[in-house]
């Protein structure tokens, strides 16, 4: 049964955001404003947007990082056949060769346009959230869903883009009675609290993906 009282909503928000970590951080990806971390968040987002078990996406992103491709420059220098092998070993199914192509194209484009540093994309957009979204969506393999997933994490660092909540987080918020929009969740997280909002929406996304509603409501 959805939560009705504002005090109960705030209590649940404190529980969900209490870990002090967002979605990516819960799975071992640092959320820091440096080129390597931001690029890992981007390819994690590309993988999460694909159909299938989200754990496979997380495993694949971890495998890319563990193979030494932890930055745009390093992934851009990788061989296509090596990317295919690593992705298959991590459990990817379907057209893995096309996915390997996309990730290689993504890395090379970030290197060519922004010297491997997505902070340069932010600067090129003059810290305008609309332009940041447009420039991100111009990258290979990046559509609106990927942008939402990336900014869900990055809003902890790029505060101008907040509030952002992806479709999984919003599905959980609606089911739990916490609201129907990113703005609703921002109001519960607190004014100007983009980092706490990132923790909250990340936790909500995990609740929906892991089907942990009964646990959260108990």
C-alpha positions in Angstrom: 0.0 0.0 0.0 1.5 3.4 -1.0 2.7 5.7 1.8 0.3 8.6 2.4 1.7 10.9 5.2 4.5 13.2 4.5 6.4 12.1 7.7 6.3 8.5 6.5 7.5 9.5 3.1 10.5 11.4 4.7 11.2 8.4 6.9 11.4 6.1 3.9 13.5 8.6 2.0 16.0 8.7 4.9 16.2 4.9 4.8 16.6 4.7 1.0 19.2 7.5 0.8 20.9 6.5 4.0 23.7 4.4 2.5 25.2 7.6 1.0 25.7 5.8 -2.3 24.0 6.0 -5.7 23.2 3.1 -8.0 26.6 2.9 -9.7 28.4 3.2 -6.4 26.5 0.3 -5.0 28.1 -1.9 -7.7 31.6 -0.6 -7.3 31.7 2.3 -9.7 33.1 5.6 -8.3 31.1 8.7 -8.9 33.8 11.4 -9.1 34.3 14.3 -11.4 37.3 12.9 -13.4 37.5 11.7 -16.9 37.9 8.0 -16.1 35.0 7.8 -13.6 32.6 9.8 -15.9 33.4 7.6 -18.9 32.8 4.4 -16.9 29.4 5.8 -15.8 28.6 6.4 -19.5 29.4 2.9 -20.7 27.6 1.5 -17.7 24.6 3.5 -18.7 24.8 2.3 -22.3 24.9 -1.3 -21.1 22.0 -0.8 -18.6 19.8 0.6 -21.3 19.9 -2.7 -23.2 17.2 -5.3 -22.7 18.0 -8.1 -20.3 19.1 -8.7 -16.8 20.6 -5.6 -15.3 23.2 -7.7 -13.5 24.6 -8.7 -16.9 25.0 -5.1 -17.7 26.8 -4.4 -14.4 29.0 -7.5 -14.9 29.9 -6.3 -18.4 30.8 -2.8 -17.3 33.0 -4.3 -14.5 34.6 -6.6 -17.1 35.5 -3.7 -19.4 37.0 -1.8 -16.5 38.9 -4.9 -15.2 40.3 -5.5 -18.7 42.1 -2.1 -18.3 39.6 -0.1 -20.4 38.8 2.3 -17.6 38.9 5.5 -19.7 37.8 6.6 -23.2 41.4 6.6 -24.4 42.1 3.1 -23.3 38.9 1.7 -24.7 39.4 3.5 -27.9 42.8 1.7 -28.3 41.3 -1.7 -27.6 40.8 -4.3 -30.4 37.3 -5.2 -31.6 37.8 -8.9 -31.1 39.1 -8.3 -27.5 35.9 -6.3 -26.7 33.7 -9.1 -28.1 35.6 -11.7 -26.1 35.3 -9.7 -22.8 31.6 -8.9 -23.3 30.8 -12.6 -24.1 32.7 -13.8 -21.1 30.7 -11.3 -19.0 27.4 -12.9 -20.2 26.3 -10.6 -23.0 24.0 -12.2 -25.5 22.6 -11.2 -28.9 24.6 -9.2 -31.4 27.7 -8.8 -29.2 29.9 -7.7 -32.2 27.6 -4.8 -32.8 27.7 -3.8 -29.1 31.5 -4.0 -29.2 31.4 -1.7 -32.3 29.2 0.8 -30.5 31.4 0.9 -27.4 34.5 1.4 -29.6 32.8 4.1 -31.6 31.7 5.8 -28.3 35.2 5.8 -26.9 36.8 7.1 -30.1 34.2 9.9 -30.4 34.7 11.0 -26.8 38.4 11.1 -27.4 38.1 13.0 -30.7 35.5 15.6 -29.5 36.4 16.0 -25.9 39.9 14.6 -25.6 38.5 11.7 -23.5 37.1 14.0 -20.9 33.3 14.5 -20.5 33.9 17.5 -18.4 34.8 19.2 -21.7 31.3 18.3 -23.0 29.8 20.0 -19.9 31.9 23.1 -20.5 31.0 23.1 -24.3 27.4 23.2 -23.2 28.1 26.1 -20.9 26.6 24.2 -18.0 23.2 24.3 -19.7 21.3 21.1 -18.9 19.4 21.1 -22.2 22.6 21.5 -24.2 24.4 18.9 -22.1 21.6 16.4 -22.9 21.8 17.3 -26.6 25.6 16.8 -26.7 25.4 13.5 -24.9 22.7 12.2 -27.2 25.0 13.0 -30.2 27.4 10.3 -29.0 27.3 6.8 -30.5 25.0 4.4 -28.6 23.5 7.2 -26.5 19.8 7.8 -26.6 17.4 9.5 -24.2 17.3 6.5 -21.9 21.1 6.4 -21.7 21.2 10.1 -21.0 18.8 9.7 -18.1 20.8 6.8 -16.7 24.1 8.7 -16.9 22.7 12.0 -15.5 20.9 10.0 -12.7 24.4 9.4 -11.4 26.2 12.5 -12.6 23.7 14.9 -11.0 25.6 14.3 -7.7 28.5 16.2 -9.5 26.8 18.2 -12.2 24.2 19.9 -10.0 22.8 22.0 -12.8 21.2 18.9 -14.4 19.1 18.0 -11.3 16.5 16.8 -10.8 16.9 13.6 -12.8 15.1 10.3 -12.2 15.1 7.4 -14.7 12.0 5.3 -15.5 12.9 2.6 -13.0 13.3 5.1 -10.2 10.0 6.7 -11.1 8.2 3.4 -11.3 9.3 2.6 -7.7 8.4 6.1 -6.5 4.9 5.8 -7.9 4.4 2.3 -6.4 5.7 3.4 -3.0 3.7 6.6 -3.0 6.7 9.0 -3.0 5.7 10.9 -6.1 5.4 10.8 -9.9 8.2 13.0 -11.1 11.8 13.8 -10.5 10.6 17.1 -9.0 8.5 15.3 -6.4 11.6 13.3 -5.4 13.8 16.4 -5.3 11.3 18.0 -2.9 11.6 15.0 -0.5 15.4 14.8 -0.8 15.7 18.5 0.1 16.3 21.8 -1.7 19.6 21.9 -3.5 20.5 18.4 -2.4 21.5 16.9 -5.8 23.8 14.4 -4.2 21.2 13.1 -1.8 18.7 13.0 -4.7 21.2 10.9 -6.7 21.4 8.4 -3.8 17.6 8.3 -3.5 16.8 7.7 -7.2 19.6 5.2 -7.4 18.1 3.3 -4.4 14.6 3.4 -6.0 15.9 2.1 -9.3 17.5 -0.9 -7.4 14.2 -1.5 -5.6 12.4 -1.8 -8.9 15.1 -3.8 -10.6 15.6 -6.2 -7.7 11.8 -6.4 -6.9 12.4 -5.5 -3.3 9.1 -3.7 -2.6 8.0 -6.0 0.2 11.3 -5.6 2.0 11.2 -1.8 1.7 7.6 -1.5 2.9 8.1 -3.9 5.9 
